[in-house]
Amino acid sequence: MTRKTSAPGGHPESGQPARGKGQGPSADFRPEPAFASVTSYTLLTVVALFIGVMLISNVAATKAVLLFPDLHLDLGIFQLDGLVTDGAFFLFPLAYVLGDVISEIWGFRTMRRVVAMGFAVQLLASACFTLAMHMPAPDFYENQDAFGAVVGVVPQFLAAGLAGYVVGELINSYVMVRMKRLTGERTLWARMLTSTVVGQLFDTLVFCTIAASALGMTIGSADYWNYTVIGFVWKVAVEAIIMPFSYAIIQRIKKAEPTYQESLRRYEAERAAGAPQE
């Protein structure tokens, strides 16, 4: 075996000049500062998208939208004169997809923390909008009324969104995780669809009931039921349509997350050990 050598007076491994005993660090020595480590960049990305979608939805939802105005249907209490919805109809279903991803991979405890973080961010947004709306405007600013018309109803939408968001997301996550405890890795599609139906049912009822007056609707009116029923059907339909995409994303993240693979191996070992002997 040969020993590594270096230039005279150099360090045997790096080739850098060796320091004698008692010799201090060189003038160009810079120790690395302390930083906390990030355990999962994937989780950070999904959480950022989730909270961003919720925040943008609460602002976009201040716009009432009428789709297919020539569509008419009369079923007594449910009268359809076009599809009445809000400006966030195309975005909000994504929040439940992201919620499913978090719940399926990182569990109910993590989802509770994400819901709490989103709650805090939306409260901060509401406070900032309210403060900005009440600040005095200069004479040349001509959009004060328009600005107030948009962000002035945001607190009501915030209350509706937060109430529906907390109730719906927590129920969605609980149902999904509870079903996973019973089925393991099997029937992911059933967990996603069932949790969405239950979570969206409560979310839509709570949100639409609180937000209806901000859109000029009376609770119990045909427009209210149109808004509520169409909102629920739309959100569930979107989840079902994009489920193959959501399924693929979840499976990909599961394979890429080392901690999930470790947990899965432990689960399968414990399941095998507890299985009845033939």
C-alpha positions in Angstrom: 0.0 0.0 0.0 1.3 3.4 -0.9 0.8 6.6 1.1 -0.5 9.7 -0.5 2.2 12.3 -0.9 2.1 16.0 -1.6 4.4 18.8 -2.2 6.9 19.6 0.6 5.1 21.3 3.5 1.7 20.5 1.9 -1.4 18.7 3.4 -1.2 15.0 2.6 -4.9 14.9 1.3 -5.6 18.3 -0.3 -2.2 19.5 -1.3 -2.8 22.7 0.6 0.0 24.2 2.9 -0.1 22.5 6.2 -0.6 24.5 9.4 1.8 24.0 12.2 0.7 23.5 15.8 -0.8 26.6 17.3 -1.0 28.2 13.9 -4.3 30.1 13.4 -6.5 29.9 10.3 -5.3 31.5 7.1 -6.4 34.9 6.1 -8.7 33.6 3.3 -10.4 31.0 5.4 -14.2 31.5 5.6 -16.4 29.1 7.7 -19.7 28.2 6.3 -22.6 30.0 8.1 -25.3 28.0 9.8 -28.5 27.2 7.9 -31.4 24.9 8.6 -31.9 22.1 6.1 -35.0 21.6 3.9 -36.4 18.1 4.2 -38.7 18.2 1.2 -38.7 20.8 -1.7 -41.6 18.9 -3.2 -43.8 19.6 -0.1 -42.7 23.3 -0.1 -43.8 23.6 -3.8 -47.1 21.9 -3.3 -47.9 24.0 -0.2 -47.0 27.2 -2.0 -49.3 26.3 -4.9 -52.1 25.3 -2.5 -52.0 28.6 -0.5 -51.5 30.6 -3.7 -54.6 29.0 -5.3 -56.7 29.7 -2.3 -55.6 33.3 -2.0 -56.2 34.1 -5.7 -59.5 32.3 -5.7 -60.9 34.5 -2.9 -60.1 37.6 -5.0 -61.3 36.2 -8.3 -64.5 35.0 -6.7 -65.7 38.6 -6.2 -66.7 38.5 -9.9 -70.0 37.0 -10.7 -70.0 34.9 -13.9 -72.9 33.7 -16.2 -72.0 30.8 -18.5 -74.3 29.6 -21.3 -77.0 32.3 -20.9 -79.3 30.6 -23.4 -79.6 27.5 -21.3 -83.0 27.4 -19.5 -84.4 24.7 -17.2 -87.3 24.8 -14.7 -87.5 22.2 -12.0 -89.5 24.0 -9.3 -87.1 25.2 -6.7 -84.2 24.8 -9.1 -84.5 27.1 -12.1 -81.6 27.3 -14.5 -81.2 30.4 -16.6 -77.6 30.0 -17.6 -74.9 28.7 -15.2 -74.3 31.2 -12.4 -70.9 30.9 -10.9 -68.0 33.1 -9.9 -64.6 34.1 -11.3 -62.7 31.4 -9.5 -64.7 28.5 -10.9 -61.9 27.3 -13.1 -59.2 27.6 -10.4 -60.7 26.5 -7.1 -61.0 22.7 -8.0 -57.2 22.7 -8.2 -57.0 23.4 -4.4 -58.7 20.1 -3.7 -56.3 18.2 -6.1 -53.4 19.7 -4.2 -55.1 18.9 -0.9 -55.4 15.3 -2.0 -51.7 15.2 -2.9 -50.7 16.5 0.6 -53.1 14.3 2.4 -52.2 11.1 0.5 -48.4 11.6 0.8 -47.8 13.6 4.0 -50.9 12.7 6.0 -53.6 14.5 7.9 -51.3 16.1 10.5 -49.4 17.9 7.8 -52.6 18.9 6.0 -53.9 20.5 9.3 -50.8 22.6 9.4 -51.2 23.7 5.8 -54.8 24.6 6.4 -53.7 26.8 9.4 -51.0 28.5 7.3 -53.4 29.2 4.5 -55.9 30.6 7.1 -53.2 33.0 8.4 -52.2 34.1 4.9 -55.8 34.9 3.9 -56.4 36.8 7.1 -53.3 38.9 6.4 -54.5 39.5 2.8 -57.9 40.7 4.1 -56.2 43.0 6.6 -53.9 44.5 3.9 -56.8 45.0 1.5 -58.9 46.7 4.1 -56.0 49.0 5.2 -55.2 49.9 1.6 -58.9 50.6 0.8 -59.2 53.1 3.8 -56.0 54.9 3.1 -56.5 58.4 1.7 -56.1 58.7 -2.1 -54.5 61.7 -3.9 -56.7 63.9 -6.1 -55.3 62.4 -9.3 -56.3 58.8 -8.4 -59.6 58.1 -10.1 -60.0 54.4 -9.2 -60.8 54.5 -5.5 -64.5 53.5 -6.0 -63.5 50.7 -8.4 -60.8 49.5 -6.0 -63.3 49.5 -3.1 -65.9 47.6 -5.1 -63.5 44.8 -5.7 -61.6 44.5 -2.4 -64.5 45.8 -0.3 -66.3 42.5 -0.5 -63.2 40.4 -0.1 -63.6 40.2 3.8 -67.1 38.6 3.2 -65.6 36.2 0.6 -62.7 35.7 3.0 -65.1 34.6 5.8 -67.0 32.4 3.3 -63.8 31.0 1.9 -62.2 30.4 5.3 -65.2 28.7 6.7 -65.7 26.5 3.6 -62.0 26.0 3.3 -61.5 24.8 6.9 -64.6 22.6 6.9 -64.2 21.2 3.4 -60.4 20.6 3.4 -60.3 19.0 6.8 -63.2 16.7 6.0 -61.7 15.9 2.6 -58.3 15.1 4.2 -59.8 13.1 7.1 -61.9 11.0 4.7 -59.0 10.3 2.4 -56.6 9.4 5.3 -59.2 7.3 7.0 -59.9 5.3 3.9 -56.2 4.8 3.3 -55.9 3.3 6.8 -58.5 0.7 5.7 -57.2 0.0 2.1 -53.5 0.8 2.2 -52.1 1.7 -1.2 -55.0 0.2 -3.0 -58.0 2.1 -4.6 -56.4 5.6 -4.7 -59.1 6.6 -7.2 -61.8 5.7 -4.7 -60.2 7.7 -1.9 -59.7 10.8 -4.1 -63.3 10.7 -5.5 -65.1 9.9 -2.2 -63.1 12.5 -0.2 -63.8 15.2 -2.9 -67.5 14.5 -2.9 -67.9 14.7 0.9 -65.5 17.6 1.3 -66.9 19.7 -1.6 -70.4 19.1 -0.4 -69.7 20.8 2.9 -67.4 23.4 1.4 -69.9 24.5 -1.3 -72.8 24.7 1.1 -70.9 26.8 3.6 -69.2 29.0 1.1 -72.2 29.7 -1.1 -74.4 30.5 1.9 -72.0 33.1 3.3 -70.9 34.5 0.0 -74.3 34.7 -1.7 -75.3 38.2 -0.5 -71.9 39.6 -1.6 -72.9 38.6 -5.2 -76.4 40.0 -4.9 -78.2 36.7 -4.3 -80.8 35.9 -1.7 -80.4 32.6 0.2 -83.0 30.1 -1.0 -83.6 31.9 -4.3 -83.3 30.2 -7.7 -80.0 31.9 -8.3 -78.7 30.7 -4.9 -79.5 27.1 -5.6 -78.2 27.5 -9.1 -74.9 28.8 -7.7 -74.7 26.1 -5.1 -75.6 23.1 -7.1 -73.7 24.1 -10.2 -70.7 24.9 -8.0 -70.7 21.5 -6.4 -71.3 19.5 -9.6 -68.6 21.5 -11.4 -65.9 21.0 -8.7 -66.6 17.2 -8.4 -66.6 16.9 -12.2 -63.3 18.7 -12.6 -61.7 16.4 -10.0 -63.1 13.3 -11.8 -61.9 14.6 -15.2 -58.3 15.4 -14.1 -58.0 12.4 -11.8 -55.7 10.5 -14.1 -53.3 13.5 -14.0 -53.6 13.8 -10.2 -53.1 10.0 -9.9 -49.9 10.2 -12.0 -48.6 13.1 -10.0 -49.2 11.4 -6.6 -47.5 8.2 -7.8 -44.5 10.1 -9.1 -44.0 12.0 -5.9 -44.4 8.8 -3.8 -41.5 7.3 -5.7 -39.4 10.4 -5.5 -39.9 11.0 -1.7 -37.3 9.0 0.3 -39.3 9.3 3.5 -42.4 8.0 1.9 -40.6 4.9 0.6 -39.1 4.3 4.0 -42.6 4.6 5.6 -44.1 2.3 2.9 -41.4 -0.4 3.6 -42.1 -0.2 7.3 -45.9 -0.5 6.7 -45.5 -3.5 4.4 -43.2 -5.2 6.9 -45.6 -4.6 9.8 -48.5 -5.8 7.6 -46.7 -8.9 6.7 -45.7 -9.6 10.3 -49.3 -9.2 11.4 -50.8 -11.3 8.6 -52.3 -14.7 9.7 -50.1 -17.7 9.0 -51.4 -20.2 6.5 
